[in-house]
C-alpha cells in the first residue's frame, strides 16, 4: 500500500501538481514521467468523462487552453479528442501529444510504484460518472491502495467512496469555518487539501490530532519560513506544486526526507 501520510516519521511527499507542469505540458505523460524522473513519488492529476464515457486526464472543462482544438470535453468522444495535440511547444512536427486516458495512468502508477491524487472535475452526468468511475477503479487491481480521490464536490467523492472498498478521499477546503475540524470530518475526508491563504497552524494541529493527512498546495506567496516551520512540526504530509524541484528543495531545507 502506498503511504501518503508519513509526516510523523519525518517524511514529506513532494507531489507534482498536474505532473512536472512548470517544465512540461500539464496533465500529460511527459509531465508525469518528468515528475517521476525528478524524484517525485506521487503526482496530482484531473479527470473528466467524455461523451462516450471514457475517463480522460485534463484540468479544464474545455480543451482550448491546453490543446490546438476547441470545445467541451463532455461533448466530445475520446476519438475526437485524440485528433488534437495536447503538447504545445513540446510536440514535434511529426508527433502530437495525445490526451491521456486514466486507465493508462493507472497502469503506469502500478508498474512504477507511484502514488496518485486524482481530482474529479466532472460537473455533468454525475450519476453516470460515478458508475463508470467506480467500475474502472474496482476492476483495476492494485490501484485503490495507491490513490487518493480529490475534489471540491464532497458529496460526489463520498458517493464514489461508498462504492469502492478501501478508497481514501482528499477533500478541498478553501475557507476557515467556525468549526474547521468538524466541517472537514463531516466531509468524510481521510486527508484535507489546503492552500496557504486558508491554512492556520491551529487547524493543522487539529487535523493531525484527528488522524487526518494534510496536503498543502503552494501558491505564489513569500511564506517559505512559515511552511518550513509547519513541516518541521510534522503538520504537513504532502506538498504540491508545479515546480517539483522547488518542492524537493523546500523539504530538504526543512531537514526532512523527501519522498
C-alpha angles and dihedrals in degrees: 000000000000110000112222095171114061103131093117088059094053093257126126123187116230104215123199108225105223083346120289088336098162088066106026135034107286121255094011131121087249091060094043095049090043090057092049093049089049089060103266117144094195141030137197121226140170129236136205132171120237128223090265090049100255120145112238132179114242135120105217129061087232127050096218099099097048104032144038090253137076136224145063120306091221091058096051133074122232090252090054092050091051091063090070132077116239095179104082111189091351092070120092126227090256102038133049128202109242125215107264122246114224094230090059090052089051090054091048093050094048093047095048099034096244128158119230131209102194114196117202112220098169115130104168136052087020096168091056091044091055091049096047096041095049090046090054095047095044092053096047106084113217100015101098091060092058102038139082118193113224133193153129092238101078093179091057092047092054093047088059094041090055089057099044115064112225097008115148121210132208114204124202120234118193097167141053105236126199088257103024098178092048090052093050094045088048089058090062092242126170089183133017124221116211140178117218097250091057095045129099128178092234090058092047091054091048092050093052093045088054091052096251126144119235126216117186118201110203119222125182104291132128094236101118097130093052093049091048088053092050091051093047088053090056093245099124125061100177136022118199128196142144090244104062095184090057090054091047091053091047092055093046090049088057087059092246135127115260117219 
